[in-house]
């Protein structure tokens, strides 16, 4: 029995047979499934979010303030200070008052009675007047005058006694202690005169 020659060529293939040559690769992204739209969701809101944030900030502020107060109290308690006054505070009296008190103690005034040689001039004086006291020493060559007290205040002008001689008159002056000593020394060796300031 003879077999009829086939009309197909030996290189022809059936539609179901695998291809001897590899297929061309597909472009990238063409094998992914088709995209779908994301459905619309309402925004998620947390109730009381702002209030919680404000409350947290307030709590932190209070904690910081409390910490500062405790630190300040500890520093005041640990700082140096005298037992007689509150710690952490300056001295209640300013430095100027201390200096004024020291000056007043250094320049302590006393009442010094002084005999002025010219009684008529003393009768012109009144309490509260400011005067300069001048000591005039008599010598052979002439008188030598020097100011013993400058700008001192008259506190009292005593009335001369009825039987007083014309040897001068007393006047009471408010002067520092050192000036009072100079006046006493000058009155022993010289005649004292006054000039109104």
Order of alpha helices (4+ residues) and beta strands (2+ residues): alpha-alpha-beta-alpha-beta-beta-beta-alpha-beta
